[in-house]
């Protein structure tokens, strides 16, 4: 392996290692949790319920349960600005004679992980790291070729 190949490999490897370092720590920390909210319904009506993540966290999924044979869920969707911060559902209960039925809304929340005061980079940062490494490599190669081109060549004797 010649020197240019070694420089190229190091130039690409260093940003990738630095990119992966926060994830090595983050992989050992569980930051997801579920928030559940329950509303007991008795009389025929339309009911709405929301489950919300803690302040500063965001929703990654959710859903609603309404275990009644005659009722139905009208909608179940994320709520809040991008990214969503909770889950909401609306269900209709026609009053089928069941004593009480629970409308349950759950949201899966995630806490952003910070490593040593630095937010864990997003997936797109990987592409930026590779692009910067490639530019650095080709810049170094260009400088090296300019220096070698300026070296005096000994005249044949």
Secondary structure, DSSP 4 states (H G I P E B T S, - for coil): --HHHHHHHHHHHHHHHHHHHHHHHHTTS--EEEEEEEEEE-SSEEEEEEEEPPTT-EEEEEEEEE--SS-EEEEEEEESSSSP-EEEEEEEE---S-S-EEEEEEEEEEPPPEETTEEPPPTHHHHHHHHHHHHHHHHHHHHHHHHHHHSPPPPP-
